[in-house]
Amino acid sequence: MEETRCEKYFVQTATRRDDGHYSVGLPKSPDGLAQLGESKSTALRRLMLLERRLARDETLKQEYHAFMTDYLSRGHMRRIIENPADTKVSYSSSKRFQYHYSLIQDDLRTILMRSRLYPIVLIADVEKMFRQVWMNSEDLSLQRILWRFSPDEPVETYELLTVTYGTKPAPFLATRTLKQLSIDEVYSFPLAAKRICKDVYMDDVITGANNIAEARIIRCQLDGLLQKGGFRLRKWVSNNEDVLTGVEEDNLALPRDKTVDFDAERTVKTLGLVWEPRTDTFLFKIQYEIISDSSLTKRKVLSRIAKIFDPLGLVGPVITKAKMFMQQIWELKGHFLIGSSLQAVPDKDFTNTSPNRLTHWQLIQQQLQHFWRRWHTEYLSQLQARVKNWQPAINIETGRLVIIVDENQPSMKWRMARIHQTHPGKDGVVRVVTLRTATGYVTRPVTKICLLPLAIADEPDTSQQQ
């Protein structure tokens, strides 16, 4: 349902400018604008916190200012004078405004597996992909920020003119624009259009060809196709250097005699996957850090295991071994039971040994081990039991008066509504209801409503009065 709505909205609002770039609109929920609320004070508070952080880190401050200067110089944001009459305004769209979006690309594992079907692999990166897609003018008020380059300057209001990285619909808008570009230019660049639809993960192109001639044609068509839409491919790399003949030096990735890391910040948000183009092999890079025994915790061990990124499952046995080690740590008796360190070497297991073969000390250890086994199998697991299902179900019926919870408004301004229809699940439990408000109908989960302590029979029949 949401995917269909996003697709329909994109087709209705997306247009192509004279310079080839696309202009798109923000996909919004039907009642999203009514939930905006006031967000300028929150944005101002975050700006103050950011300035204090930059004051403590001069390097970060210079990088931040350079980034904002680049944004202004490229014309990707503009300073405006606020109009008090504007009501549809958001200064923190990624946090306060509920967008609906969907992803239209294959997952990274599918794309990587597909690229291994070709003897020649091509990889490139779309430079500043999000910022090459412009926003429609009617949605610019939903992408406002507060900024100043010095605490001595007044706080200025800016509008971001392009798709903004970090907002919820940004991945959908950018990738859907690439797909639309391939549809519009399919007759001029047929091979590239097919690769754009299948072999792009976010802003990374990971494709291949069966021979050098085909690979060169695909590379040239990809460059030409994306240039038609205002995009630019950079960081070209291949396992066959002849394919990159003619590519400018600044458009190449790292030197051919070195490994090239996939840009994990924009693909899988995890470091680790490395491709060696010269040997056409995948490597796994793990940032190893020696931890002293005094600072070793379960959380740090779990963090090290989570950093092993393996979308293809190539090192699954290694990860399994690490998880088994983590499981053994959890099974170590100690911490809150007897107060010993988690690094303590576990005692020998005496639970299945006959008592007449044990010394007095070993008998005591056997009793402790029996106790600990029953503790963590019979009692410890009950600490995580969810007690909410033990409570009687709330009587949710049509006609009941409720208050709609709105996290963007003070509780005294929450709207009143009446349950118009309930939507029970397969188990018969009602989790979603349709509400009738003064302005129309809305759908909410039962966790976002508060039932008023009024019986249906005692409530006035407003429907007949209307």
FENCORNOR-V505981 format. One record per backbone hydrogen bond with DSSP energy under -0.5 kcal/mol. CO is the residue of the C=O (numbers start at 0). NH is the residue of the N-H. Records with the same first field share a line. If there is no record, write none. Layout:
CO: NH ; NH
//
This chain:
0: 4
1: 5
2: 6
3: 7
4: 8
5: 9
6: 10
7: 11
8: 12
9: 13
14: 22
16: 19
20: 16
21: 133
22: 14
23: 135
26: 99
28: 31
30: 34
31: 34
32: 35
38: 42
39: 43
40: 44
41: 45
42: 46
43: 47
44: 48
45: 49
46: 50
47: 51
48: 52
49: 53
50: 54
51: 55
52: 55 ; 56
53: 56
56: 60
57: 61
58: 62
59: 63
60: 64
61: 65
62: 66
63: 67
64: 68
65: 69
66: 70
67: 71
68: 72
69: 73
70: 75 ; 76
71: 74
75: 160 ; 161
77: 158
79: 81 ; 156
81: 83
82: 85
86: 88
89: 143
91: 94 ; 95
92: 96
96: 98
97: 28
106: 110
107: 111
108: 112
109: 113
110: 114
111: 115
113: 116
114: 117
119: 208
120: 238
121: 206
122: 236
123: 204
124: 126 ; 233
125: 128
128: 131
129: 132 ; 162
131: 21 ; 133
132: 162
133: 23
135: 138
136: 139
138: 141
139: 142
140: 89
142: 159
144: 157
146: 155
149: 152
155: 146
156: 79
157: 144
158: 77 ; 160
160: 134
162: 164
163: 166
166: 165 ; 169
168: 172
169: 173
170: 174
171: 175
172: 176
173: 177
174: 178
175: 179
176: 180
177: 181
178: 182
179: 183
180: 184
182: 185
184: 188
188: 192
189: 193
190: 194
191: 195
192: 196
193: 197
194: 198
198: 205
199: 201
200: 203
202: 125
203: 200 ; 205
204: 123
206: 121
208: 119
210: 214
211: 215
212: 216
213: 217
214: 218
215: 219
216: 220
217: 221
218: 222
219: 223
220: 224
221: 225
222: 226
223: 227
224: 228
225: 228 ; 230
226: 229
231: 126
233: 124
235: 252
236: 122
239: 242
240: 243
241: 244
243: 246
247: 250
248: 251
250: 235
254: 257
259: 274
261: 263
262: 265 ; 266
263: 268
271: 284
272: 261
273: 282
274: 259 ; 276
275: 279 ; 280
280: 275
282: 273 ; 284
283: 285
285: 287
291: 294 ; 295
292: 295
296: 300
297: 301
298: 302
299: 303
300: 304
301: 305
302: 306
304: 307
306: 308
307: 309
309: 312
312: 315
314: 318
315: 319
316: 320
317: 321
318: 322
319: 323
320: 324
321: 325
322: 326
323: 327
324: 328
325: 329
326: 330
327: 331
328: 331
333: 336
334: 338
339: 334
340: 343
347: 349
349: 352
353: 356
354: 357
358: 362
359: 363
360: 364
361: 365
362: 366
363: 367
364: 368
365: 369
366: 370
367: 371
368: 372
369: 373
370: 374
371: 375
372: 376
373: 377 ; 378
374: 378 ; 379
378: 381 ; 382
379: 382
380: 383
381: 384
384: 386
385: 388
386: 389
387: 390
393: 395
394: 396
396: 399
399: 418
400: 451
401: 416
402: 404 ; 449
405: 408
409: 412
410: 413
414: 403
416: 401
417: 435
418: 398
420: 433
422: 430 ; 431
424: 427
428: 424 ; 430
430: 445
431: 422
432: 434 ; 443
433: 419 ; 420
434: 436 ; 441
435: 417
439: 436
441: 434
443: 432
444: 447
445: 448
447: 404
449: 402
451: 453
454: 458
455: 458
459: 461
460: 464
461: 465
//
